Amino acid sequence: MATLARAYRTPLHVSTSHGRLAELIRFMKWLTARGVTSLEDLNSIDCDAYLAHRRYERDENDVVVGERSTGTRQIAAMIVTDLLSYRDLFAADRVPAELRLWGGATPSAIAENNSRGAQNKTPPASDEVLQPVLAAALHLVHVIGPHVVDLAGQVRLADRDWSTKTDDLKSATRVPLAEITRVLADYEQAGEPLPLMREHHIQERIDAGWAAEDPLAPIAFSVLARQAGFRQFHTAWLPTLRGPVEATLKTVGAERPFGRAAAHVEKADGNGTLPWTLPLHREEALTLIGVVRTAAILTLAAVTGMRASELMELQVGCRRPPEEYGPDLVRYRLAGKLIKGQPLGGVHDEWVVIHDAYQAAALAEQLHNDPEAGTPLLGRFHFHSRFQWFRDWVNGPHGQRLGLAPIPNERLTLRMLRRKLAIEIAHRPGGLLATKIYLHDVSTATTEGYASRPGGAQAELLAEVNDHEQQRNLELVLAEFRNYQQGILPAGPGARSLTEFFASIDEKLAPAAATAPKTQRSDRDVLNLLTKRAKVLHLGPANYCWFTDPSRALCLKLAGTPTADRPLIGMCDSARCPQATHHPGHRPVWAEHADRTMTFIGQLGTTRKTERTRLQADYDRALRVVAEIDTANTVDEEPA
């Protein structure tokens, strides 16, 4: 590095180095085709021509069909400038020392790549995709996963005992009537159906001369032979074995070998129970195991925000023992490695996760083929392919049978999941720093925060979060305005003020409706009228806070800060604050609070009268709020 002033000081990832090498090889081949046979002959005209060549995408007839990304152009410029930066390392052939490329401009400037400082181009995962994906993944992890662990054990046991590679299997020189009769007796004694073959194997038998109506055509005789200790079943044995096999078939029947007598589980949509799986062939069982593994990956990615590199660095044994701090206060940790921005090999770190992620990691360990401590938990995986298989399975007959909601045919990546999680956390009070810490970006944020560096990543993320909050608030206000128009009114102390505001908006829209009865104002027109109110909306856990007047905010009065410019959501008492409203979406929170409070009251002893009085008042308040929401949510229907 002392010799090469322009050498890279930061190690590159192996995949990055591979991409640079591939581009360098492409450049060398292009030079050869252009007639340049030595680096000494390279000039700026060649470099300009190569950059122009890489700028556009061409078809087989060399016709331009599109423009390549700025990233592609930047790598093309980078490998050319690298030849000059590392010139002193080349002994036999090297670029001229006096070569000046693009006036000394950086590769990013040459490629017109202005992404530095720009908004993140990765879109967050949409709710329409994330909701069914996460619901399906959690159902498979928590409900189906434990049964799939047993299924995986059945497959491993069958591979050990029934496979053609099983040790101690012998080749038969005679019809093994006694041995197979003993196996058939075991089936009858256990009341277990005989194994069926896959449909295409049955068709192969029929094509080979078996009668389609033969009851023995679907029976997996090779499995019976290996269970009897023989490596292969010979068709010549069939006349001798037909009688015993048909007798057993009439007694116990036949079925696919895996997932028999499946336990009943609750359907994902709540509409009753059913066996968690139908009987499966081996290949179908392996497919289901793979789908559940993908569900574990999706759960880990969605609720931890781990990058692909961090997920692949998780190892068997990564789960740290839970730390209990009291009743229902448990902290779960996963040990792994940080890769991005770290030295080669990464650095060890830990993630504090919720129980869902902890359970997903445990399930992945149980489904591991070689669960030795230190082996990769998930290994290398291609998320795009896995997600496509997962979506096809959920949308297919198996997933729909379990009551899983269909997943839209839209794109989903790990980066989209990470960005969605970051935005959702950052929306909350103090969420920006929490996002940085949880997603392990805290070092950058802390440095920028201490230095008050304007325009840094922290400021960019904050501005982006504010934009998302404003858009979300507009959508919420519009939804409540539409509810008002349908007669679904808000409840709570601030309901009257909000209703009057909506009425004033309705009046402003009325003249247009009167002059053009067939014309309906678009959502954009309505949003323009609702924007001012959306700016003062703050979301509480069980209410909306319309922070129009700080002097009326109950939380600021209790805190003694009446001039603050934001409400203290953590101190909100929405049942008494004149700027708080309750809506149908808040009802489940209040109903659950009432149920829990009643449970606590029932557990109190007769001597704890003060505590009982306090809880009873809290319970009555929760019931009152629920009743108010129900009353306001009742739409009077006029008779036809």
Secondary structure, 3 states (H helix, E strand, C coil): CCCCCCCCCCCCCHHHHHHHHHHHHHHHHHHHHHCCCCHHHCCHHHHHHHHHHHHEEECCCCCEEEECCHHHHHHHHHHHHHHHHCHHHCCCCCCCCCCCCHHHCCHHHHCCCCCCCCCCCCCCCCHHHHHHHHHHHHHHHHHHHHHHHHHHHHHHHHHHHHCCCCCCCECCCCCCHHHHHHHHHHHHHHCCCEEECCHHHHHHHHHCCCCCCCCCCCECHHHHHHHCCECCCCHHHHHHHHHHHHHHHHHHCEECCECCCCCEEECCCCCCEEECCCCECHHHHHHHHHHHHHHHHHHHHHHHCCCHHHHHHCECCCECCCEEEECCEEEEEEEEEECCCCCCCCEEEEEEECHHHHHHHHHHHHCCCCCCCCCECCCCCCHHHHHHHHHHHHHCHHHHHCCCCCCCCCCCCHHHHHHHHHHHHHCCCCHHHHHHHHCCCHHHHHHHHHHCCCCCHHHHHHHHHHHHHHHHHHHHHHHHHHHHHCCCCCECCCHHHHHHHHHHHHHHHHHHHHHCCCCCCCHHHHHHHHHHHHCCEEECCCCEEECCCHHHCHHHHHHCCCCCCCCCHHHCCCCCCCCEEECHHHHHHHHHHHHHHHHHHHHCCCCCHHHHHHHHHHHHHHHHHHHHHHHHCCCCCCCC
